[in-house]
Amino acid sequence: MSITALDIQQQGFEHSLRGYDVEQVDVFLERVAQEVDALVTENEQLKEQLEAASSQPQTEGAEERIAAAEAQAQAAVEQARAIAAQAQAAEEELAAAKAAVADLQAKLAEKGSMDLTISNAFISAQKAADAMLAEAKSSADNLREEARAEGERIYRESEAKARDFIREALLEKQRIIDETAALSNSCESFRAQYRALLEHFSTEADRMFTDTNPPVISEATIQASLPSAGSAPAPQEDTAAQLEDELIEDID
């Protein structure tokens, strides 16, 4: 099927990314159409001249002119075919360019999808890392707060126990001091009674040796003169001071 100038002028192409320049293609096709139209017109004129020459009587050089006209017509046809072939090649190049652009667009779309997948994966990983970091920070804050509260509780309990121990120690110290004072008083009383008894016995002995009729001293009188059996022996004088020093050392 031959290509006419009208076919070339009406030929359209789809627009695609990074394809041939549309304006340049249109200009080229317009030039091709004009050339083909001119060649077709010239071919028609030559055919008409050939027919007119064939219908006229033979004159000198008519065959040469006919041959020349046929040669020109053949050349015009060949040139038109060449131009049509160029137009066809240009169309094939455009089709190939469109296919290449479509393939490139598909690859770009695939790469864009892959980039989007990677980007989404990175965003998800970043969100997961942020969540883990926030959770770890929250856990650390909670542990720190629990440790602080536990430390304060232990400190308060230790302080309260220390105060109770000191209070009990001071009470025990006072009790020991009071008992020591009571023992000291008992000891002094026992000593006084013992001295009085010795003096009484000494006086009675002197009187017995000097008196011809000494009085009889009954056992009951002697028992009454002795101090009670439950009286404790006198403690050492430095017992209270020694206990107080030991208590202070324990507290320190």
Backbone bond lengths (Angstrom), bond angles and torsions (degrees), N, CA, C in turn:
res aa  C-N    CA-C-N  psi(-1)  N-CA   C-N-CA  omega(-1)  CA-C   N-CA-C  phi
1 M - - - 1.474 - - 1.516 108.97 -
2 S 1.377 117.29 124.99 1.463 121.66 -177.43 1.522 110.47 -79.07
3 I 1.333 115.76 153.85 1.465 122.67 -179.89 1.515 108.10 -101.33
4 T 1.329 116.31 127.94 1.458 121.35 178.62 1.515 109.72 -98.56
5 A 1.327 114.79 169.37 1.473 119.25 177.53 1.515 111.32 -63.11
6 L 1.356 116.38 -35.78 1.466 119.79 178.40 1.520 111.42 -64.03
7 D 1.369 116.52 -38.50 1.468 119.58 177.87 1.520 110.74 -61.48
8 I 1.344 115.19 -41.79 1.479 118.78 -179.02 1.513 110.61 -66.64
9 Q 1.355 117.18 -40.96 1.460 120.28 -178.83 1.522 111.63 -67.26
10 Q 1.329 117.71 -35.77 1.464 121.79 -176.81 1.531 113.29 -88.69
11 Q 1.326 116.89 -5.62 1.462 119.63 -179.71 1.544 110.13 -65.71
12 G 1.310 117.36 127.83 1.461 121.78 179.09 1.521 111.33 -119.08
13 F 1.309 115.85 157.48 1.473 122.48 -179.30 1.534 108.83 -133.77
14 E 1.340 114.92 146.24 1.461 120.00 177.68 1.526 109.92 -76.71
15 H 1.313 115.66 145.94 1.470 120.72 177.93 1.524 109.40 -82.38
16 S 1.309 116.52 139.58 1.467 121.03 179.34 1.513 109.04 -145.82
17 L 1.319 113.91 161.98 1.462 120.32 -178.29 1.522 110.13 -70.43
18 R 1.345 115.67 132.96 1.461 123.16 176.23 1.538 112.51 60.74
19 G 1.338 118.13 30.80 1.472 121.19 175.63 1.524 111.07 -90.58
20 Y 1.344 116.66 -167.67 1.465 120.38 176.95 1.519 109.29 -66.31
21 D 1.352 114.46 153.61 1.445 119.67 177.03 1.525 109.25 -66.25
22 V 1.316 116.02 124.25 1.468 120.64 -174.44 1.529 111.10 -63.72
23 E 1.309 118.12 -42.73 1.463 120.63 -178.41 1.522 111.63 -64.12
24 Q 1.348 116.55 -41.44 1.462 119.54 178.24 1.525 111.28 -64.06
25 V 1.331 117.00 -40.24 1.469 119.84 177.95 1.528 110.54 -63.92
26 D 1.334 117.48 -42.26 1.462 120.81 179.65 1.529 111.20 -63.16
27 V 1.331 116.31 -42.66 1.473 119.60 179.16 1.518 110.55 -63.04
28 F 1.367 115.47 -44.05 1.458 118.36 -179.67 1.529 111.27 -62.86
29 L 1.321 116.90 -44.72 1.464 119.81 179.33 1.532 111.32 -63.43
30 E 1.328 116.65 -35.85 1.473 119.65 177.17 1.512 110.88 -63.18
31 R 1.352 115.54 -42.52 1.464 118.94 178.44 1.524 110.89 -65.02
32 V 1.349 115.42 -43.10 1.472 118.48 178.27 1.527 110.84 -60.16
33 A 1.351 115.66 -43.56 1.474 119.17 -179.66 1.523 110.99 -62.10
34 Q 1.341 116.11 -40.80 1.465 119.49 179.36 1.530 111.06 -64.17
35 E 1.339 116.01 -43.04 1.456 119.86 -179.80 1.535 110.83 -63.80
36 V 1.339 114.56 -44.28 1.466 118.41 179.25 1.520 110.51 -63.94
37 D 1.317 115.76 -40.78 1.475 119.07 178.90 1.503 111.18 -63.50
38 A 1.341 116.60 -41.81 1.459 120.08 179.64 1.524 110.85 -65.24
39 L 1.355 115.59 -41.98 1.464 118.95 179.94 1.519 111.72 -66.52
40 V 1.313 114.76 -38.51 1.471 117.59 177.81 1.523 110.83 -64.94
41 T 1.348 114.33 -41.99 1.486 117.92 178.42 1.520 111.03 -62.55
42 E 1.355 114.62 -43.96 1.461 118.43 179.56 1.519 111.00 -64.34
43 N 1.316 115.93 -38.16 1.464 120.38 178.92 1.527 110.87 -63.82
44 E 1.319 114.93 -41.08 1.459 118.63 177.92 1.531 111.03 -63.88
45 Q 1.333 115.02 -41.74 1.472 118.57 179.59 1.530 110.83 -63.39
46 L 1.316 116.00 -41.20 1.456 119.87 179.76 1.523 110.73 -65.61
47 K 1.335 115.29 -40.09 1.464 117.71 177.14 1.535 111.35 -61.74
48 E 1.354 114.76 -40.91 1.459 118.64 178.52 1.536 110.86 -63.83
49 Q 1.361 114.29 -43.42 1.475 117.34 178.41 1.521 110.80 -62.28
50 L 1.352 115.87 -38.88 1.453 119.79 179.98 1.523 111.14 -64.85
51 E 1.323 115.42 -43.46 1.457 118.50 178.84 1.534 111.13 -64.75
52 A 1.358 114.38 -40.50 1.486 117.54 179.11 1.512 110.88 -64.84
53 A 1.312 116.56 -39.40 1.463 120.57 -179.69 1.519 110.27 -68.65
54 S 1.338 116.37 -34.35 1.461 119.05 -179.13 1.532 110.97 -70.87
55 S 1.317 117.53 -31.38 1.459 120.53 -178.47 1.522 113.13 -80.79
56 Q 1.322 118.83 -18.54 1.464 121.82 -179.68 1.525 109.63 -84.26
57 P 1.354 115.47 158.78 1.463 119.38 177.49 1.516 110.24 -61.18
58 Q 1.327 112.77 151.02 1.457 119.35 -179.46 1.519 109.62 -67.43
59 T 1.321 113.63 130.85 1.464 120.31 175.19 1.497 107.50 -127.58
60 E 1.318 113.26 171.78 1.456 117.82 -179.67 1.524 109.83 -63.56
61 G 1.301 115.54 132.85 1.480 122.22 176.92 1.508 113.99 79.12
62 A 1.347 118.38 6.56 1.468 119.40 -179.03 1.515 110.80 -66.10
63 E 1.326 116.78 -41.08 1.466 119.84 -179.83 1.530 111.21 -63.25
64 E 1.343 113.91 -40.43 1.470 116.75 178.72 1.526 110.80 -63.59
65 R 1.373 114.68 -40.88 1.469 116.98 -179.57 1.525 110.89 -67.03
66 I 1.345 114.71 -37.85 1.457 118.25 179.03 1.530 109.94 -64.38
67 A 1.320 114.57 -44.73 1.469 118.41 179.05 1.515 111.39 -61.80
68 A 1.338 114.62 -41.13 1.473 118.15 178.78 1.514 110.63 -64.41
69 A 1.348 115.12 -40.56 1.465 118.84 179.90 1.513 110.48 -65.53
70 E 1.359 115.67 -42.47 1.453 118.60 178.11 1.521 110.92 -63.50
71 A 1.340 115.33 -38.79 1.478 118.33 178.05 1.522 110.84 -63.60
72 Q 1.345 116.32 -42.95 1.465 119.39 178.16 1.520 110.98 -63.39
73 A 1.362 113.99 -41.60 1.455 116.93 179.43 1.522 111.32 -63.59
74 Q 1.357 116.11 -42.16 1.461 120.18 178.60 1.526 111.54 -63.40
75 A 1.350 113.79 -40.20 1.474 117.77 177.88 1.524 111.45 -63.86
76 A 1.341 114.60 -40.50 1.460 118.38 178.67 1.514 110.86 -63.60
77 V 1.351 115.57 -40.99 1.459 119.50 178.25 1.525 110.99 -62.91
78 E 1.362 114.75 -44.70 1.459 119.14 179.20 1.533 111.48 -61.27
79 Q 1.346 114.20 -40.94 1.467 118.33 179.38 1.523 110.79 -65.87
80 A 1.341 115.89 -39.94 1.462 119.27 177.79 1.526 110.91 -63.51
81 R 1.370 114.08 -40.77 1.468 117.51 177.42 1.528 111.93 -63.35
82 A 1.343 114.64 -40.27 1.477 118.35 178.70 1.520 111.05 -62.46
83 I 1.366 114.36 -43.97 1.470 118.08 179.03 1.520 110.27 -63.91
84 A 1.352 116.01 -40.90 1.469 119.41 178.19 1.527 110.78 -63.21
85 A 1.374 114.96 -38.82 1.467 118.70 178.07 1.525 111.05 -64.11
86 Q 1.355 116.31 -39.62 1.459 120.06 176.96 1.525 110.74 -62.49
87 A 1.356 114.34 -41.94 1.463 117.39 178.31 1.520 111.06 -63.53
88 Q 1.363 115.30 -41.44 1.470 119.20 177.95 1.527 111.19 -62.88
89 A 1.367 115.53 -41.59 1.475 119.05 177.95 1.523 111.00 -62.99
90 A 1.355 115.07 -40.84 1.458 118.58 178.24 1.520 110.81 -62.56
91 E 1.336 116.01 -39.88 1.456 119.57 178.23 1.522 110.75 -65.00
92 E 1.359 116.42 -41.30 1.462 119.00 178.15 1.523 111.24 -64.71
93 E 1.346 115.98 -39.16 1.462 119.38 177.59 1.531 110.79 -63.59
94 L 1.349 114.37 -39.12 1.454 117.96 177.28 1.526 110.81 -63.91
95 A 1.339 115.95 -42.11 1.466 119.40 178.16 1.522 111.47 -62.47
96 A 1.362 115.50 -42.91 1.464 119.40 178.06 1.532 110.78 -63.47
97 A 1.347 115.13 -40.70 1.462 119.13 178.83 1.527 110.74 -64.08
98 K 1.350 115.04 -39.94 1.462 118.66 177.33 1.524 111.16 -62.27
99 A 1.342 116.55 -42.33 1.461 120.00 178.77 1.528 111.08 -63.26
100 A 1.362 114.97 -42.80 1.468 118.61 178.96 1.521 111.14 -63.13
101 V 1.356 114.86 -41.51 1.459 118.83 179.22 1.530 110.62 -64.92
102 A 1.349 116.40 -41.35 1.468 119.97 178.09 1.531 110.91 -61.38
103 D 1.350 115.60 -42.56 1.465 119.43 178.07 1.525 110.55 -63.22
104 L 1.353 115.02 -42.12 1.459 119.11 179.22 1.519 110.62 -64.55
105 Q 1.340 116.12 -39.89 1.456 118.85 178.03 1.530 111.20 -63.96
106 A 1.345 116.14 -39.52 1.465 119.49 177.72 1.526 110.93 -62.50
107 K 1.362 115.21 -43.77 1.460 118.53 178.80 1.525 111.39 -64.32
108 L 1.355 115.50 -40.80 1.459 118.62 178.40 1.528 110.69 -63.91
109 A 1.357 115.67 -40.36 1.466 118.59 177.81 1.520 110.78 -62.89
110 E 1.365 116.01 -42.25 1.464 119.67 178.43 1.516 111.27 -63.64
111 K 1.345 115.43 -43.02 1.468 119.44 178.42 1.528 110.39 -64.39
112 G 1.355 115.08 -39.66 1.459 118.04 178.48 1.510 111.47 -63.28
113 S 1.356 116.46 -39.77 1.463 120.11 177.31 1.523 111.08 -64.40
114 M 1.352 115.51 -41.36 1.467 119.44 178.71 1.531 110.51 -65.59
115 D 1.349 115.65 -42.68 1.465 118.75 177.97 1.524 110.95 -61.75
116 L 1.359 115.18 -38.88 1.455 118.74 178.81 1.526 110.88 -64.88
117 T 1.348 116.25 -40.54 1.471 120.25 178.34 1.521 110.82 -62.78
118 I 1.347 114.91 -45.08 1.472 119.01 179.17 1.524 110.35 -63.49
119 S 1.343 115.33 -41.76 1.465 119.09 179.98 1.526 111.01 -63.11
120 N 1.348 116.19 -43.06 1.463 119.31 178.57 1.522 111.11 -64.42
121 A 1.348 115.99 -39.89 1.473 119.28 178.21 1.523 110.84 -63.69
122 F 1.339 115.87 -40.95 1.467 119.84 179.46 1.529 110.18 -64.89
123 I 1.349 116.12 -42.19 1.461 119.68 179.59 1.527 110.19 -63.59
124 S 1.350 116.29 -42.65 1.462 119.95 179.02 1.529 110.87 -62.57
125 A 1.351 116.02 -43.44 1.470 119.84 179.00 1.528 110.71 -63.53
126 Q 1.344 115.74 -39.95 1.461 119.36 179.75 1.529 110.76 -64.87
127 K 1.354 115.45 -41.82 1.461 118.96 178.48 1.527 110.82 -64.12
128 A 1.357 116.05 -42.05 1.470 119.54 179.02 1.530 110.62 -62.82
129 A 1.344 116.00 -42.20 1.470 119.51 179.32 1.526 110.77 -64.17
130 D 1.345 116.32 -42.22 1.470 119.27 178.22 1.522 111.13 -62.90
131 A 1.347 116.16 -40.41 1.470 119.62 179.14 1.530 111.07 -64.33
132 M 1.363 116.23 -43.26 1.462 120.15 178.94 1.524 110.69 -63.56
133 L 1.353 116.27 -41.14 1.462 119.76 179.51 1.526 110.66 -64.48
134 A 1.340 116.32 -43.01 1.465 119.57 179.31 1.526 110.81 -63.88
135 E 1.344 116.64 -41.22 1.462 120.25 179.03 1.527 111.29 -64.96
136 A 1.353 116.37 -42.50 1.465 119.83 178.54 1.521 110.88 -63.47
137 K 1.348 116.55 -40.75 1.466 120.27 178.84 1.523 110.61 -65.03
138 S 1.346 115.89 -41.91 1.459 119.36 178.76 1.530 110.79 -63.36
139 S 1.353 116.20 -42.72 1.461 119.71 178.86 1.524 111.13 -63.31
140 A 1.346 115.97 -41.60 1.468 119.62 179.04 1.523 110.71 -63.82
141 D 1.344 116.74 -41.62 1.465 120.13 178.37 1.532 110.70 -63.03
142 N 1.353 115.85 -42.21 1.465 118.88 179.25 1.531 111.32 -63.93
143 L 1.347 116.10 -43.98 1.468 119.34 178.93 1.518 110.87 -63.28
144 R 1.340 116.03 -40.72 1.463 119.78 179.07 1.524 110.97 -63.23
145 E 1.334 116.49 -42.01 1.453 120.51 179.59 1.530 110.86 -67.11
146 E 1.346 116.56 -41.72 1.460 120.09 177.99 1.530 111.10 -63.46
147 A 1.355 115.86 -41.60 1.465 119.27 179.11 1.526 110.67 -64.46
148 R 1.348 116.98 -40.28 1.461 119.95 178.87 1.532 110.96 -64.11
149 A 1.356 115.12 -45.09 1.464 118.78 179.53 1.535 110.99 -63.03
150 E 1.355 115.99 -41.85 1.461 119.58 179.29 1.525 110.92 -64.40
151 G 1.351 116.32 -40.22 1.460 119.73 178.10 1.517 111.94 -63.15
152 E 1.344 116.11 -42.52 1.468 118.97 177.61 1.538 111.12 -63.85
153 R 1.354 115.80 -40.35 1.465 119.02 179.49 1.531 110.87 -62.81
154 I 1.337 115.91 -46.18 1.469 119.44 179.70 1.526 110.61 -62.67
155 Y 1.362 116.04 -39.92 1.462 119.46 179.48 1.525 110.92 -63.48
156 R 1.343 115.88 -44.28 1.472 118.90 179.90 1.527 111.08 -64.17
157 E 1.349 116.02 -43.01 1.457 118.60 179.07 1.521 111.25 -63.71
158 S 1.351 115.96 -42.42 1.467 119.36 179.66 1.515 110.84 -64.46
159 E 1.337 116.24 -40.81 1.459 119.97 179.23 1.530 110.87 -64.43
160 A 1.355 115.13 -42.31 1.465 118.69 179.27 1.530 111.08 -64.61
161 K 1.362 116.05 -42.19 1.459 119.69 178.27 1.523 111.12 -63.61
162 A 1.357 115.63 -40.23 1.468 118.83 179.13 1.529 110.95 -63.55
163 R 1.366 115.13 -41.59 1.466 118.01 178.45 1.515 111.51 -64.49
164 D 1.352 116.28 -42.40 1.466 119.60 177.98 1.529 110.74 -61.95
165 F 1.337 115.49 -42.23 1.470 119.21 -179.46 1.526 110.48 -63.64
166 I 1.352 115.99 -43.37 1.475 119.24 179.92 1.523 110.17 -64.66
167 R 1.358 116.07 -41.86 1.460 119.44 179.89 1.527 110.23 -62.90
168 E 1.344 116.59 -46.36 1.461 119.95 178.55 1.523 111.20 -63.20
169 A 1.364 115.21 -38.81 1.467 118.16 179.40 1.529 111.32 -65.03
170 L 1.355 115.17 -40.30 1.465 117.84 178.69 1.531 111.07 -66.42
171 L 1.345 115.76 -38.76 1.468 118.79 176.79 1.525 110.93 -63.92
172 E 1.344 115.08 -43.65 1.464 118.64 178.34 1.525 111.16 -62.88
173 K 1.344 114.78 -38.66 1.474 119.22 177.94 1.529 110.51 -61.32
174 Q 1.372 114.81 -44.65 1.458 118.24 -179.52 1.525 111.01 -65.05
175 R 1.354 115.50 -38.47 1.464 118.80 178.61 1.526 111.29 -62.56
176 I 1.358 114.61 -42.95 1.469 118.42 179.03 1.522 110.68 -64.30
177 I 1.355 115.11 -40.30 1.474 118.46 178.87 1.519 110.05 -62.37
178 D 1.344 115.54 -43.27 1.466 118.63 -179.65 1.529 110.91 -64.79
179 E 1.352 116.06 -44.28 1.463 119.05 178.97 1.521 110.58 -63.36
180 T 1.364 115.38 -39.24 1.468 118.58 179.09 1.523 111.03 -63.59
181 A 1.358 114.23 -41.94 1.468 117.77 178.52 1.529 110.49 -63.70
182 A 1.362 115.52 -40.12 1.469 118.45 179.03 1.526 110.87 -64.70
183 L 1.323 116.86 -41.87 1.457 120.36 177.95 1.529 111.54 -63.74
184 S 1.345 114.86 -38.87 1.474 118.18 178.28 1.529 110.54 -63.38
185 N 1.351 114.13 -41.79 1.480 117.30 178.65 1.521 111.37 -64.86
186 S 1.347 115.12 -40.69 1.467 118.96 178.29 1.524 111.07 -63.40
187 C 1.314 115.27 -40.26 1.465 120.13 179.74 1.532 111.00 -63.04
188 E 1.342 115.80 -44.00 1.462 119.04 179.28 1.530 111.26 -64.29
189 S 1.352 113.48 -38.58 1.473 116.94 178.51 1.524 111.10 -65.70
190 F 1.357 114.64 -40.85 1.457 119.00 178.65 1.532 110.34 -63.13
191 R 1.325 115.97 -42.11 1.463 119.42 179.42 1.536 111.04 -63.40
192 A 1.322 113.71 -42.65 1.485 116.32 -179.89 1.519 110.83 -63.41
193 Q 1.354 116.09 -44.18 1.460 119.54 178.04 1.530 111.43 -62.86
194 Y 1.357 114.13 -38.98 1.465 117.96 -179.17 1.524 110.46 -66.66
195 R 1.321 117.14 -41.33 1.469 119.78 178.15 1.549 110.48 -63.61
196 A 1.334 112.54 -43.27 1.466 116.00 -179.81 1.525 110.94 -62.08
197 L 1.326 116.48 -39.68 1.453 120.55 179.14 1.537 111.03 -64.86
198 L 1.366 114.00 -43.09 1.470 117.32 178.18 1.535 111.41 -62.42
199 E 1.322 114.64 -41.84 1.462 117.85 179.56 1.547 110.25 -64.31
200 H 1.360 113.01 -39.89 1.469 117.52 179.25 1.528 110.99 -63.73
201 F 1.338 115.02 -45.94 1.461 118.58 178.59 1.537 111.71 -62.48
202 S 1.345 114.89 -39.00 1.472 118.73 -179.92 1.525 111.25 -65.96
203 T 1.335 113.47 -41.84 1.474 117.65 179.53 1.524 110.76 -65.50
204 E 1.347 115.27 -44.10 1.458 119.76 -179.51 1.532 110.50 -65.65
205 A 1.345 116.59 -35.51 1.460 118.45 179.44 1.523 111.09 -67.76
206 D 1.344 114.67 -42.14 1.457 118.37 178.61 1.531 110.09 -61.99
207 R 1.333 114.39 -42.02 1.447 118.49 -178.38 1.522 111.56 -67.87
208 M 1.305 116.33 -36.14 1.463 120.21 -179.45 1.521 110.60 -66.97
209 F 1.307 115.51 -38.71 1.462 117.45 -179.12 1.532 112.13 -74.26
210 T 1.318 116.39 -23.52 1.464 119.21 -179.41 1.526 112.63 -96.01
211 D 1.310 118.25 -22.78 1.447 122.54 -177.97 1.540 109.24 -93.64
212 T 1.363 116.12 134.61 1.455 118.54 -179.35 1.515 111.53 -75.14
213 N 1.288 117.24 -26.62 1.467 121.71 177.44 1.539 108.98 -117.88
214 P 1.261 118.04 78.74 1.476 118.91 -177.70 1.523 111.08 -71.31
215 P 1.311 116.22 147.17 1.474 118.70 178.40 1.527 110.33 -72.82
216 V 1.293 110.36 150.53 1.481 115.54 178.76 1.529 109.28 -86.47
217 I 1.328 115.19 126.13 1.493 120.46 179.12 1.516 108.08 -97.71
218 S 1.291 113.90 119.34 1.465 118.90 -178.26 1.527 111.82 -78.15
219 E 1.292 113.67 161.30 1.496 119.48 177.81 1.515 110.57 -64.12
220 A 1.313 116.87 -34.22 1.470 120.29 -179.90 1.511 110.27 -64.55
221 T 1.372 115.45 -36.90 1.469 118.13 178.83 1.513 110.67 -65.64
222 I 1.336 116.10 -39.28 1.468 119.64 -179.79 1.521 110.49 -66.85
223 Q 1.339 118.86 -43.41 1.477 122.21 179.49 1.507 110.57 -63.71
224 A 1.312 116.96 -36.47 1.463 119.76 -179.79 1.505 111.20 -69.77
225 S 1.332 116.69 -27.95 1.465 119.33 -179.29 1.524 112.24 -78.95
226 L 1.312 117.08 -23.34 1.479 120.11 -179.38 1.531 110.50 -75.85
227 P 1.333 118.21 152.23 1.488 120.80 174.47 1.514 111.41 -70.07
228 S 1.349 115.67 158.21 1.475 119.86 -175.75 1.511 111.22 -60.73
229 A 1.356 115.07 151.21 1.474 120.15 -176.24 1.523 112.13 -69.39
230 G 1.323 118.32 -22.30 1.479 120.16 -177.87 1.493 113.76 -84.17
231 S 1.351 118.07 0.11 1.467 119.34 -179.02 1.495 109.26 -68.68
232 A 1.350 115.70 133.23 1.471 121.24 -178.79 1.491 109.89 -85.20
233 P 1.363 117.59 152.68 1.461 120.31 176.05 1.508 110.35 -67.11
234 A 1.320 114.70 154.84 1.474 119.68 -177.39 1.518 110.45 -69.06
235 P 1.333 118.15 129.76 1.485 120.22 175.68 1.495 110.76 -74.90
236 Q 1.303 114.78 166.94 1.466 119.76 176.11 1.514 109.00 -66.03
237 E 1.347 116.73 149.45 1.458 121.10 -175.45 1.517 112.69 -67.12
238 D 1.353 117.25 -28.13 1.487 119.13 -176.04 1.516 112.42 -95.08
239 T 1.358 120.67 16.97 1.477 122.06 -178.35 1.515 111.28 -65.60
240 A 1.329 119.97 -45.58 1.472 122.90 -178.59 1.514 111.07 -63.51
241 A 1.331 116.54 -43.82 1.476 119.85 -179.93 1.514 111.22 -64.78
242 Q 1.345 115.79 -38.23 1.468 119.91 -179.65 1.531 110.70 -66.53
243 L 1.307 118.22 -43.54 1.466 121.95 177.83 1.520 111.25 -63.12
244 E 1.336 116.89 -40.40 1.474 120.66 179.76 1.527 110.70 -63.44
245 D 1.350 117.31 -41.85 1.475 120.52 178.77 1.524 111.15 -64.00
246 E 1.360 116.37 -42.98 1.467 118.94 179.13 1.527 111.41 -63.07
247 L 1.333 118.13 -37.41 1.468 121.97 179.33 1.521 111.17 -66.08
248 I 1.321 116.26 -42.88 1.478 120.29 179.05 1.521 110.54 -63.23
249 E 1.356 116.02 -40.80 1.470 119.48 178.21 1.527 111.06 -63.14
250 D 1.349 118.62 -40.53 1.464 121.82 178.03 1.514 111.24 -63.61
251 I 1.332 117.23 -40.24 1.474 120.34 179.69 1.515 111.39 -67.07
252 D 1.345 116.35 -43.00 1.478 120.01 178.33 1.514 110.49 -63.29
